[in-house]
Amino acid sequence: MGKMGTSTSSPGRIQCIGGNIDANDLEENKFNLRNSICREINEEIGISVPKNKLTPTYLKTDSCMKYTAIIFWINLDKSWTDIKNLFQRHTNALSNMNRLTELQNLLPVNLNEESISDFCKENKNHLVDYLPPLLNTIVLDKKHN
């Protein structure tokens, strides 16, 4: 999970890492969602993700059907320490170019009921609305697979 930086439209909000599609993701009149999520991950945390490591797993719409989000499961062959170090290098590189980071920091979440419950309680006022049900759904899906 990522905590949005102070210069964003939602400072302090905790959400999945990702973003929106844009014209760069359009190929032959179709949006390439894998390219989009790879670009967003690289922009936000400085990690290059091979497209074959992405699996579209969940679909989320808001109650008024104003948007649809596709949540990808990403299988990285990296430790939490590796990810934190890559993110730190990325934020340092952006800072050296006088650019602001979208994410203030990264937050790990262990995918078990107790850890998710603790994470949600500790961050109650900052979680994007879909995050607690998504995390709980992931845990339930893991139990049934």
C-alpha positions as CSV (number, residue, x, y, z in Angstrom):
1,M,0.0,0.0,0.0
2,G,1.1,3.6,-0.5
3,K,0.4,6.7,1.5
4,M,-0.3,9.7,-0.7
5,G,2.1,12.6,-0.5
6,T,1.2,16.1,0.7
7,S,1.3,17.6,-2.8
8,T,-1.4,15.3,-4.1
9,S,-5.2,15.7,-4.3
10,S,-5.6,13.3,-1.4
11,P,-2.8,13.9,1.0
12,G,-2.3,11.1,3.6
13,R,-4.7,8.7,1.9
14,I,-3.6,5.1,2.0
15,Q,-4.5,3.2,-1.2
16,C,-3.2,0.6,-3.6
17,I,-0.3,1.7,-5.8
18,G,-1.6,2.5,-9.3
19,G,-3.3,5.2,-11.2
20,N,-5.3,6.1,-14.2
21,I,-5.0,5.2,-17.9
22,D,-4.0,8.0,-20.2
23,A,-3.4,8.5,-24.0
24,N,0.0,6.8,-23.7
25,D,-1.8,3.5,-22.9
26,L,-3.8,3.6,-26.1
27,E,-2.7,1.1,-28.7
28,E,-4.7,0.5,-31.9
29,N,-7.8,2.1,-30.3
30,K,-7.5,-0.1,-27.2
31,F,-6.2,0.7,-23.8
32,N,-3.3,-1.6,-22.7
33,L,-4.0,-1.9,-19.0
34,R,-0.8,-3.9,-18.3
35,N,1.3,-1.0,-19.8
36,S,-0.7,1.4,-17.7
37,I,-0.2,-0.3,-14.4
38,C,3.5,-0.9,-15.2
39,R,3.9,2.8,-15.9
40,E,2.1,3.8,-12.8
41,I,4.2,1.5,-10.6
42,N,7.3,2.8,-12.1
43,E,6.2,6.5,-11.7
44,E,5.1,6.0,-8.1
45,I,7.6,3.7,-6.6
46,G,10.4,3.3,-9.2
47,I,10.0,-0.4,-9.7
48,S,9.9,-1.9,-13.2
49,V,7.4,-4.8,-13.3
50,P,7.5,-7.3,-16.1
51,K,4.0,-7.5,-17.7
52,N,4.0,-11.3,-17.2
53,K,4.0,-10.7,-13.4
54,L,0.6,-9.0,-13.5
55,T,-2.7,-10.7,-13.1
56,P,-6.0,-8.8,-13.2
57,T,-7.7,-10.1,-10.1
58,Y,-10.4,-7.8,-8.8
59,L,-12.9,-5.3,-10.3
60,K,-14.1,-2.4,-8.3
61,T,-16.8,0.2,-9.2
62,D,-18.1,3.0,-7.1
63,S,-21.7,3.1,-6.0
64,C,-22.7,5.6,-8.8
65,M,-20.8,3.7,-11.5
66,K,-18.6,6.8,-12.2
67,Y,-15.5,4.7,-12.5
68,T,-14.2,1.1,-12.7
69,A,-10.9,0.0,-11.2
70,I,-9.1,-3.1,-12.1
71,I,-6.9,-4.3,-9.3
72,F,-3.9,-6.4,-10.4
73,W,-2.1,-9.0,-8.3
74,I,1.6,-8.5,-8.8
75,N,4.1,-11.3,-8.1
76,L,7.5,-9.6,-7.5
77,D,10.6,-11.6,-6.8
78,K,11.8,-9.0,-4.3
79,S,11.9,-8.8,-0.5
80,W,10.3,-6.0,1.5
81,T,13.8,-4.6,2.1
82,D,14.5,-4.6,-1.7
83,I,11.2,-2.7,-2.4
84,K,11.8,-0.1,0.3
85,N,15.4,0.5,-1.0
86,L,14.1,0.9,-4.6
87,F,11.4,3.3,-3.4
88,Q,14.0,5.3,-1.4
89,R,16.3,5.5,-4.5
90,H,13.3,6.6,-6.6
91,T,12.3,9.4,-4.1
92,N,15.9,10.6,-3.9
93,A,16.2,10.7,-7.7
94,L,12.9,12.7,-8.0
95,S,14.1,15.0,-5.3
96,N,17.4,15.6,-7.1
97,M,15.3,16.6,-10.2
98,N,13.2,19.0,-7.9
99,R,10.2,16.8,-8.5
100,L,7.7,15.8,-5.9
101,T,6.8,12.2,-5.1
102,E,3.2,11.1,-5.4
103,L,3.6,8.7,-2.4
104,Q,4.9,9.8,0.9
105,N,5.8,6.2,1.9
106,L,5.0,2.6,1.4
107,L,3.1,0.5,4.0
108,P,3.4,-3.3,4.1
109,V,0.3,-5.4,5.0
110,N,0.6,-9.0,6.0
111,L,-2.3,-10.9,4.4
112,N,-3.9,-12.5,7.4
113,E,-7.0,-11.5,9.3
114,E,-5.3,-10.2,12.4
115,S,-2.7,-8.1,10.5
116,I,-5.4,-6.6,8.3
117,S,-7.6,-5.8,11.2
118,D,-4.7,-4.1,13.0
119,F,-3.6,-2.2,9.9
120,C,-7.2,-1.0,9.3
121,K,-7.6,0.1,12.9
122,E,-4.2,1.9,13.0
123,N,-4.9,3.8,9.7
124,K,-8.7,4.1,10.0
125,N,-9.0,7.8,9.1
126,H,-6.7,7.5,6.0
127,L,-7.8,4.4,4.2
128,V,-9.4,4.7,0.8
129,D,-12.9,3.2,1.1
130,Y,-12.2,0.0,-1.0
131,L,-9.1,-1.1,1.0
132,P,-10.5,-2.9,4.0
133,P,-13.0,-5.0,1.9
134,L,-10.3,-5.7,-0.7
135,L,-7.8,-6.9,1.9
136,N,-10.4,-9.1,3.6
137,T,-11.5,-10.5,0.2
138,I,-7.8,-11.4,-0.6
139,V,-7.5,-13.3,2.7
140,L,-10.8,-15.2,2.0
141,D,-9.7,-16.0,-1.5
142,K,-6.3,-17.3,-0.2
143,K,-8.2,-19.6,2.2
144,H,-10.3,-21.1,-0.6
145,N,-7.5,-21.6,-3.0
